[in-house]
């Protein structure tokens, strides 16, 4: 496993990290999730990602249990605050929501602090000054070491940076956007100016909800996510599935699966500090964790061929 700096924080995170979205509680029970977290850790993964909304807080409980016997100084853990349940003041980024939501997350995980705390979405109903001041307070109280954003626009992140500079507060250090062969514009265009100034990226969905793995080329298996969610099926156009079939052929020539090639492709971006994986079995985890080294051994022609299959769209 190789490690990368998280932006300008100086923190080193494994280039591949392990996330708990959808899988923990939904597909993995306490025993299975703990087993996979420890397998990932043994393979060199030191960054584990979660959110208060994953499985309505149950994912945080499972992650906390899985991390319980690992040395605290040897892993980096994150969570995200925005959706804390139904009812007034259970959603958003106001001061009450951020402070109480963070406290509840820490209690569920059995931790005194997280290393990274993300604002899971922007909140247009709360002044940026309140968000930045509240996040700064959480850092000052030692409940997190750094704070960042998830799925914020570059303009929103820039606003937070300016607010922090203006009032001598703690600025956001990282952003967590979706990034894969089908979703390239935000990382490669919109956020480029911010990453060049030291904003770290921890990206999610390297396989575009599984589409890039090739498992949907022959249809949507019963019980699969795409069999249930129509908005995802719309992304599986004949052109996309044809490109994924060609991706599988190209990857195969280098001894790679389409999933491994897709994961390795994300890491070609220096601005990407860590790519978050979501594995549900030891075999899947091992395959995904081997992707970076196998892609590095493949040579310089692999990624240009992939770029040609899934080109960055021209600016509008």
C-alpha positions in Angstrom: 0.0 0.0 0.0 1.2 3.5 -0.8 0.3 6.6 1.1 -0.5 10.2 -0.1 -0.6 13.5 1.7 -4.2 14.8 2.3 -3.8 18.1 0.6 -1.7 20.5 2.7 -2.6 18.9 6.0 0.5 16.8 6.2 -1.7 13.8 7.1 -0.8 10.6 5.2 -3.7 8.4 4.1 -3.6 5.2 2.2 -4.3 5.7 -1.5 -7.1 3.2 -1.1 -9.5 3.6 1.8 -12.5 1.5 3.0 -16.0 3.0 3.2 -19.2 1.8 4.8 -21.9 3.3 2.6 -24.7 0.8 1.7 -22.6 -2.2 2.9 -22.4 -1.9 6.6 -25.7 -3.1 8.2 -27.3 -3.2 4.7 -25.1 -6.0 3.4 -22.6 -6.8 6.2 -23.4 -7.7 9.8 -21.1 -6.8 12.7 -18.9 -9.9 12.3 -18.4 -9.5 8.5 -17.8 -5.7 8.7 -15.2 -6.2 11.4 -13.5 -8.9 9.5 -13.2 -6.8 6.4 -12.0 -3.7 8.3 -9.3 -5.7 9.9 -8.3 -7.3 6.6 -8.1 -3.9 5.0 -6.0 -2.6 7.9 -3.6 -5.6 7.6 -3.2 -4.8 3.9 -2.1 -1.3 4.8 -5.4 0.6 4.6 -5.3 3.3 7.3 -8.3 5.4 6.3 -11.9 4.4 7.1 -14.9 6.5 6.0 -18.5 6.7 7.4 -21.4 9.1 7.8 -24.2 9.6 10.3 -26.8 8.9 7.7 -25.4 5.5 6.6 -27.9 2.9 7.8 -29.4 5.5 10.1 -26.3 5.6 12.3 -25.9 1.8 12.5 -22.9 1.9 10.1 -21.0 4.2 12.6 -21.7 1.7 15.3 -20.3 -1.2 13.3 -17.3 0.8 12.2 -16.6 1.7 15.8 -16.7 -1.9 16.8 -14.5 -2.9 14.0 -11.8 -0.3 14.9 -12.0 -1.0 18.7 -8.9 -3.2 19.0 -6.8 -1.3 16.5 -4.2 1.3 17.7 -5.8 4.7 17.5 -2.7 6.4 16.2 -2.5 4.0 13.3 -5.8 4.7 11.6 -7.6 7.7 10.2 -11.4 7.8 10.6 -14.0 10.2 9.1 -17.6 10.8 9.4 -20.0 13.2 7.7 -22.8 15.4 9.2 -25.9 16.7 7.5 -28.7 14.1 7.6 -29.3 13.1 11.3 -32.9 11.9 11.0 -36.4 13.2 10.6 -37.9 16.2 12.5 -37.0 19.8 13.0 -33.3 20.5 13.4 -32.3 17.0 12.4 -31.0 18.1 9.0 -28.5 20.7 7.9 -25.4 22.5 9.0 -26.5 25.0 11.6 -24.5 25.2 14.8 -26.9 23.1 16.9 -26.9 20.4 14.2 -23.2 20.3 13.7 -22.3 20.2 17.4 -25.0 17.7 18.5 -24.6 15.6 15.4 -20.9 15.2 15.9 -21.4 14.4 19.5 -23.9 11.7 18.6 -21.6 10.2 15.9 -18.7 10.0 18.3 -20.9 8.3 20.9 -22.1 5.7 18.3 -18.5 5.0 17.2 -17.1 4.9 20.8 -14.5 7.5 19.9 -13.3 10.7 21.6 -12.7 12.3 18.2 -12.6 11.7 14.4 -9.7 12.7 12.3 -11.8 14.1 9.5 -15.2 15.6 9.7 -17.1 16.4 6.5 -20.1 18.7 5.9 -22.0 16.1 3.9 -23.7 18.6 1.6 -23.9 22.4 1.4 -26.7 24.1 3.3 -28.1 27.2 1.6 -30.2 28.0 4.6 -27.2 28.6 7.0 -24.8 31.5 6.6 -21.3 30.4 5.6 -19.9 32.3 8.6 -21.9 30.1 11.0 -20.8 26.9 9.3 -17.1 27.8 9.3 -17.3 29.1 12.9 -19.0 25.9 14.1 -16.6 23.7 12.3 -13.7 25.7 13.8 -15.1 25.2 17.2 -15.3 21.4 16.7 -11.6 21.5 15.8 -10.7 23.7 18.7 -12.5 21.4 21.1 -10.5 18.4 19.8 -13.6 16.6 18.4 -11.9 16.5 15.0 -8.5 17.3 13.6 -9.6 18.7 10.3 -12.9 19.5 8.6 -13.9 19.4 5.0 -16.8 19.3 2.6 -18.6 16.6 0.5 -20.2 17.4 -2.8 -19.8 21.1 -2.5 -19.2 23.2 -5.6 -15.9 25.0 -6.0 -17.6 28.3 -5.4 -19.0 27.1 -2.1 -15.6 25.7 -0.9 -14.0 29.0 -2.0 -16.6 30.9 0.1 -15.7 28.9 3.1 -12.0 29.4 2.6 -12.5 33.2 2.3 -14.7 33.2 5.4 -12.1 31.4 7.4 -9.3 33.7 6.2 -11.4 36.8 6.9 -12.1 35.8 10.5 -9.0 33.8 11.3 -11.0 30.6 11.6 -10.1 27.0 10.6 -10.5 26.5 6.8 -11.8 23.3 5.1 -8.9 21.0 4.2 -10.5 18.4 2.0 -13.5 17.7 -0.3 -15.1 14.4 -1.0 -16.6 14.3 -4.5 -17.7 11.5 -6.7 -15.0 10.6 -9.2 -14.9 7.9 -11.9 -14.7 7.4 -15.6 -18.3 8.5 -16.0 -18.1 11.5 -13.7 -14.9 13.5 -14.4 -15.8 17.2 -14.7 -15.9 18.3 -11.1 -12.5 16.9 -10.1 -10.7 17.6 -13.4 -12.1 21.0 -14.1 -14.2 22.6 -11.4 -12.0 21.7 -8.4 -8.6 21.9 -10.1 -7.9 25.5 -9.0 -8.6 24.6 -5.4 -6.6 21.3 -5.4 -3.6 23.2 -6.8 -3.8 25.4 -3.7 -3.7 22.4 -1.3 -7.3 21.1 -1.0 -7.2 17.3 -0.6 -9.6 15.0 -2.3 -11.0 11.7 -0.9 -13.1 10.4 -3.8 -16.0 8.0 -3.8 -17.7 5.6 -6.2 -14.7 4.7 -8.4 -16.9 2.1 -10.1 -19.8 4.4 -10.7 -22.2 2.3 -8.5 -20.8 -0.9 -10.0 -21.4 0.0 -13.7 -17.7 0.1 -14.5 -17.1 -3.3 -13.1 -19.0 -4.8 -16.0 -21.4 -6.7 -13.9 -24.4 -5.1 -15.6 -23.4 -5.7 -19.1 -25.7 -8.7 -19.4 -28.6 -7.1 -17.6 -29.6 -6.2 -14.0 -29.5 -9.3 -11.7 -32.5 -9.7 -9.3 -31.7 -8.0 -6.0 -29.0 -5.8 -7.4 -29.0 -2.1 -6.8 -29.7 -1.3 -10.5 -32.6 -3.7 -10.5 -34.3 -1.5 -7.8 -33.2 2.1 -8.7 -34.4 3.5 -12.0 -32.2 6.6 -12.0 -29.2 4.3 -12.0 -30.5 2.2 -14.9 -30.7 5.3 -16.9 -27.0 5.7 -16.8 -26.6 2.2 -18.4 -27.2 3.4 -21.9 -26.2 1.1 -24.8 -23.2 3.4 -25.5 -22.0 3.3 -21.9 -22.4 -0.5 -21.6 -20.6 -0.9 -25.0 -17.7 1.3 -23.6 -17.6 -0.8 -20.5 -17.4 -4.0 -22.6 -14.4 -2.5 -24.4 -12.9 -1.4 -21.1 -13.1 -5.1 -19.9 -11.2 -6.2 -23.1 -8.5 -3.5 -22.7 -8.1 -4.2 -19.0 -7.9 -8.0 -19.8 -4.9 -7.4 -22.1 -3.0 -6.1 -19.1 -4.1 -8.9 -16.7 -6.6 -6.5 -15.0 -10.4 -6.6 -14.4 -12.4 -3.6 -15.5 -12.9 -2.8 -11.8 -9.1 -2.8 -11.1 -8.4 -0.6 -14.1 -11.2 1.8 -13.1 -9.8 2.1 -9.5 -6.2 2.6 -10.7 -7.4 5.2 -13.2 -8.7 7.4 -10.4 -5.3 7.5 -8.8 -3.6 8.8 -11.8 -4.8 12.2 -10.6 -2.2 13.6 -8.2 -5.0 15.7 -6.5 -6.7 12.5 -5.3 -5.4 11.6 -1.9 -7.5 8.5 -1.4 -10.1 6.5 -3.4 -12.8 5.1 -1.1 -13.7 1.4 -1.8 -16.8 -0.5 -0.7 -16.2 -4.2 -0.7 -18.5 -6.9 0.6 -16.2 -9.9 0.6 -12.6 -10.8 1.2 -12.1 -11.7 -2.5 -13.6 -8.4 -3.7 -11.5 -6.5 -1.2 -8.3 -8.3 -2.2 -9.0 -7.7 -5.9 -9.6 -4.0 -5.4 -6.6 -3.5 -3.1 -4.3 -5.0 -5.8 -5.5 -2.5 -8.4 -2.9 0.3 -7.9 0.2 -1.9 -8.2 -1.2 -3.9 -11.1 -2.1 -0.7 -12.9 1.4 0.7 -12.3 2.9 -2.4 -13.8 0.6 -2.3 -16.8 2.6 0.6 -18.4 1.8 4.0 -19.8 -0.7 3.0 -22.5 -3.5 1.8 -20.3 -4.9 5.1 -19.0 -4.9 6.9 -22.4 -6.9 4.0 -23.9 -9.4 4.4 -21.0 -9.6 8.2 -21.5 -10.4 7.6 -25.1 -13.3 5.4 -24.2 -14.8 7.8 -21.6 -13.6 11.3 -22.7 -13.9 14.3 -20.6 -16.8 16.3 -21.9 -16.2 19.6 -23.6 -17.0 22.7 -21.5 -20.5 24.0 -22.1 
